[in-house]
Amino acid sequence: MGTNNPETKGKWSSSLSIGSCFKKKSRGGWIYAILLLANQSLATLAFFGVGVNLVLFLTRVLGQDNATAANNVSIWTGTVYLFSLLAAFLSDSYCGRYLTCAVCQAIFVVGLVLLSLASRIFLLEPEGCGDGKRLCKSSSSVGIVLFYLAIYLVAFGYGGHQPTIATFGADQFDETKPEQKDSKAAFFCYFYFALNVGSLFSNTVLVYFEDNGAWTLGFWASTVSAIIALVSYLLGSRGYRYVKPSGNPLSRVAQVFVATARKWHVAPGEENELYEVEGPESAIKGSRKIRHSNEFRCLDKAATMTEEDKPGPIDRWKLCTVTQVEEVKCVIRTTPIWLCTIIYSVIFTQMASLFVEQGAVMNSQIGSFRLPPASMSSFDICSVLICTLIYQRTLVPIACKLSGNPKGLTELQRMGVGLIIGMLAMVAAGVTEIVRLNSVIEGSSSSSLSIFWQIPQYVLVGTSEVFMYVGQLEFFNGQAPDGIKSFGSSLCMASISVGNYVSCILVHMVMGITARGHRPGWIPQDLNSGHVDRFYFLIAVLSAADFVVYVFCAKWYRCINFEESNKEEHQEDAQEDVQSRV
């Protein structure tokens, strides 16, 4: 490849290799990765202590109808994961992963404290209301404003924390070493395992108290868990491996498109003629060089040197490096894959809305004990935990022998399997709803059908998560250039975010079409007069169509190809820099 002139070489001489952004004497490894896994588990416990029963809080305490509550939960959940993109941008560009995680967790704690206080003082009157039997008084406007402010602070804090902590945990391993590269791949599997361990407590213990009117107790328990998570995170500060931020990726992307537009009439250069800096480091701080790829050749114009580029210092708005161009190509290549995961997230979000509302009109009595509908998601969690262990300990070795791939199945293959299983979950949910409608007790709003009929749909969703979301975490983190690793991890959460918004739009469209005239529609206030089963089957059909498109995109996709770099050549004390900014 072409190289820069001496003046430009001096300009880039301070650039860092992938190793230089790590602190040489920091420990990292599994000890600190486990500490971060525990942090994730505690934070998830706190988050789901609020989120898992939020739809019932909105209907019982704030008096919203089923469709409105389901949409509000979808919008809120979508906002949670939308904030992950903002946090990823700050993490990759300016703040670094450590500081971003710390600040987001602090915001998370503030939101939970405010939620606990606001619900107790303004919303839960009389005491013990919101249990499905005792009605709460009409909420004051102040109480409602504080409630929404609190839950959206929770959304910002947790949404910013989750993708950053995933990438920060992966940073604890050196992927240039084969044994640690395998550990990094295993980390994402255990990360999702830890996430579900935390949510298991929320979906069993906390959900029981909240369902019986002890909302304040559940919210304060979540607050304590979040505080412990923050303290434990800070305790590991001296032992983490740190990555310094790589600068604003938006400007780098803009530079590629601007340079391409300026050279629109210039023919793209051959691979060995394209511009790249000399030495093992790339021009992007803390990033490895990326080898040239043959897709989107028109963008190579940005790295094609002309006579105007040779004299004087390089103008990055006219001439970009191959690595910078490949960073943009990587984003373009992964976009179709990411878009195909959105329909799956529509499936996933039904657990927090329609699955709960469906369970609320089923027979949940076990003797004298009434099982909270939201606690059925514990079957999803147990399914994730069991399937994670089975996959890691059994399926991977078998698939490795059959395919020769050390990971067993590739990330793209796993995501495809997850999409199919998720589609089957919607079919199971639809069949359960048909049986439930045939078991409605005359003159009652409930059904005689046992709530345990929901087990198959929850188990299938949990099984699909192991393939889809763990595969997404590995894929988007592994395929992201070093300068936007947190952004890569956040794409998984962004998929959930957009999926929630799409679910909200689907509900509005379905109700707008099916509730015309005097018809109740598919998702009315009284589910016994509706057809939620048809809504489930609609999602299943959309999933089948999405799978066909996904297969095409997966076959078209070409993986990123990094150049090897010497980690030991340049080292820098990143810990002092990070801690000085806290």
PyMOL commands that set and color helices and strands:
alter all, ss='L'
color gray80, all
select helices_A, chain A and resi 6-12+29-51+54-60+66-123+141-170+178-211+215-235+249-262+271-273+297-303+322-340+342-352+354-360+373-403+411-437+451-479+482-514+527-529+532-556+574-580
alter helices_A, ss='H'
color red, helices_A
select strands_A, chain A and resi 365-366+369-370
alter strands_A, ss='S'
color yellow, strands_A
deselect
rebuild
show_as cartoon
